[in-house]
Amino acid sequence: MKKTLVLSLFFVMLLGTTASAKVVPTEQDVTLDGQKIEIEGYSIEGNNYFKLRDIAAILNGTEAQFNVEYNSSKNIIEISRNKNYAKLPTDLAVSTSKDTESKKSSQKVYIDGEIVNYTAYYINGNNYFKLRDLGKTIGFYVDYDESSRTILIKSEKVEPTDLIEREEVTFKSFAVDTLSNKQEFKIGEKKDITMDDFISNIESAVLLSTDERQFSAKVEYDDGKNTVKIAPLLFKIKGSLNFTPIFKVEQGEETYFENASGNINLKSLTSKINDSKDFRIVLGYYVGEASPQNFRSFSILEFKN
């Protein structure tokens, strides 16, 4: 009986350590360049959290302005420093709900193409981020006046830094097992292909640094720049290699190359072959001059009857 009681108490303590943090509306005043502003925030474990878009809205037009966009295809938030932000009707709106539903957020956020390891909370349907973390990584001034219990935001631009110390590594090459990175479809099954069709095949990718270290890597596609990015899986390692994607269409002895993009009509891409017979499309890149002998394969889609 005593043993059962001890185990029960242990699990109660364990559950208590994983329970969500206490979330209460921020009581402190908030000022921007000395002027009080109305903005909704929450206090969580002694830190103030605000909506990213609200901060973008109040800093828009200043030297510390930044843009925020949600990339639905990748389920990521993209922040772009030094860019104008178009305010939404929902920005700076104050919730009328008296109930607060919150949980830790796993939302991925990128700043100028680099992932940031934020601590965030999903509160009443919105992601809230620690204000000091936003100021540090985006590059604007944040402080707190203890005597007046006021949160101070300034629009002056400051040098942004990472939240954690990351090792900057220079990479010289990467390797993938192209034959393993292959996916098969039935002819007529797809009308369009996307870069994600190829990237989702990648089972293993390795980066080689200039000092001869090897790092397991992840592969991402930047549709804005039309580049494939190979970056280390370890968050503590900073750096990447990029390439401009090229499609190679193969059917028997027939082979030709086309510029790749994020979304392309399959019928248009295969217009030079008989697309009712088996064919394959290879995602790759050129090493040096754009010529067939300089093409390197990366991932393959096969289409068969």
Salt bridges, closest charged atoms under 4 A:
ASP29 OD1 - LYS36 NZ 3.48
ASP112 OD2 - ARG81 NH1 3.08
ASP143 OD1 - ARG132 NH2 3.74
ASP162 OD1 - ARG166 NH1 3.86
ASP162 OD2 - LYS238 NZ 3.65
GLU167 OE2 - ARG213 NH2 2.64
GLU184 OE1 - LYS304 NZ 3.90
ASP197 OD2 - LYS190 NZ 3.42
ASP211 OD2 - ARG213 NE 3.13
GLU212 OE2 - LYS172 NZ 2.47
GLU220 OE2 - LYS218 NZ 3.84
GLU250 OE2 - LYS248 NZ 3.04
GLU250 OE1 - ARG280 NE 2.51
GLU258 OE2 - LYS272 NZ 3.38
ASP275 OD2 - LYS267 NZ 3.18
GLU302 OE2 - ARG280 NH1 3.80
GLU302 OE1 - LYS304 NZ 3.62
